[in-house]
């Protein structure tokens, strides 16, 4: 109904309002904005995004190794695979914006992976979220939180960016995060 009335940003909460458990976002709007200057080129922003995706994929892979439960192992494997596909999309985006002919190993040699997707440092993230990494439902909730934070962060970076090509790259990456959220929602529906 809202989309039909012209609203552009309409989201469907799987399970409706009854599925919302009352959790609210917290933290200042400026959270993690210091990670970028605002004058990054499309090539720089894709390197940055690739690094965050790489760090999150590494997090999921490390959790896969720690998981004792087969359902959790399967989930962490799926989540790591999603991040791998997202890195492939970002590299493709890089190649389309930066026709330098750089191959993947050369590209990856320039990537730093200190911060996970959404702007989280792995150590701090682990210490504050460790209690929520032991059940499939909790892990899916955490994954959805990370993807939501990442989408929000990319959109806020786009607002900050002065370069139109960088903004377009950030919007493309944010759209990919929306697709990840939809996939996670479907997974949540299967597991619930």
N, C-alpha and C positions, 0 to 999 in steps of 0.2 A: 504494500500500500504506500509506504513512504517513498520507495524508489519510483513508483508510478506518479508521485506528486513532484518529482524533480530532485529529490534529495540524492546527493552523489555518494555520500559515505554512510551506507546503511549496513549493519551487521546483524546476523542471525545467531542468537545464542542457542546452541544445540540443546534441546530440552526445555527451551523457553525460560521464563523468569524463575520457574521452580528449580532450574538447574544452577542458578546463580547462588553461591553459598555465602554471599555477603562480603567477600574479601574485597578490599579496596586498594587501589594503587597508592603508594606512598613515595616520598622523596621529592626533592625540588625539581622543577622543570629543567633546570640547568644541569642536572645530573649527567655526567660524562660528556658534556659539551666541550670541555677543555681538551678532549682528545684530538680535536681538529682545529685548524686555524680559521677556516672559512674561505681560503683562496686556493684550495686544492684543485688540481687538474683532474679530468676524468680518469687518467691513468693512475694518479696517486690515490684517488678515492677507491678505485677497484682493488688496488694493492692492499689498502687498509681493510676493506670489507673481506677480502679473501683471507687475510690474516685472522680476523675475528671468526670467520667460519672454520678455518683450520684449527684454531684453538678450541672451539666448541666440539668439533669432530674428535679432537684428541681427548677432550673431557669424556665424551660418550664412550670412546674406545677404552679409556682407563677404567670407567665404571663397568664396562662389559667384562673386563678381566677380574674385577672384584666381586661381581654378582654371583651369588651362590644358587639362585633360583633360575630355572630354565626360562620361565616367562620373562623375567627381568633381562636375562641375557639376550633373548630374542628381541625385546624392545630396544635395548641399548644398541644392538646390531642394526636395527631398522633406523634408529635415530642417527647413528654414525653414517649410514648409507645416504640418508636425506642430506646431511651436511656435505658429503662427497659430491652429490649431484648439484648442490648449490654452488660449491666451489667450481665445478665444471662450467656452470652457467656464468659465473662471475669472470672466469678466465675468457670465455667466449665474448662476454661484454667488453673486457679489456682489449681483446684482439680487434673487435669491431671499432673501438674508439682510438686505438693506438696501433696503426698498421706497421709496426716496427719489425714484424716477422719474428718476434721473440717467442721461443718455444717454452713449454711448460716448465722444464727444469730451470731455465734462466729466469723466468718470471718468479718461480717459487724461491729462488735464491735472494730475491729482493724483498720477500714478504717477512714481516715480523709477526709473531703469533703470541704476544704477551697478554692480550686482552681478548676474552671470549665475546662472542656475539652478544649484543645488548650492552656491551661496555663493562662486563664483569671480569674482575681478576679471579683466576681459578682458585687460588688459595682462600681468599675471602669468601668466595661463593661456596666453596666446599664447607668451610667452617660454619657458615650461617644456614646452610640448607641440607646438611648431612642427614638430619632426622627424616627428611622427605624424599630420600632416595632408596627406599627399601620395598616399596610396593609399586605395582604397575600403574595404579591410579595416581599415586603421588608423583611418580616420575613423569607421567603424561601432563599433570598439572604444572610441574616445574618446566617441562619443555615448552608448554604453551606460554608460560610466563616469560621465558627467555625469548621466544619468537615475537611475542607482543612487544617486549621491551626493545628488541632489535628493530622491528618495524617502526616504532615510535622514534627511536634514535635516528634511523635513516631519514625519516621525514623531517625531524628537527634539524638535522644536518643540511638537508635540502633547503630549508628556510634560511639557514645561515650562509649558504654558499652564494658567492657572487657570480660564478661561472655557470652559464646555461647548460653546457654539456655535462658538467658535474651534477647539476640538479637533475637532469634527465637520467643519468646513470643511477643516482640515488633513488629516484622514483621507480626505476626498473627493479632495483634490488629490493625496495620496500614491497613492490607488487609480488615478488617471489616469496617474501616473508608471509604475505597474506595467503598465498597458496600453501605454504607450510602449515599455517594455522588451520586451514581447511582440512588438510590431511590429518593433522593431529586430532581435530574434532571428530573426523570419521573413525580414527583409531580409538578414541575415547568412547565413541558410541558402540563399537564392537566389544570393547573390554568391560563396559558397564553392565 
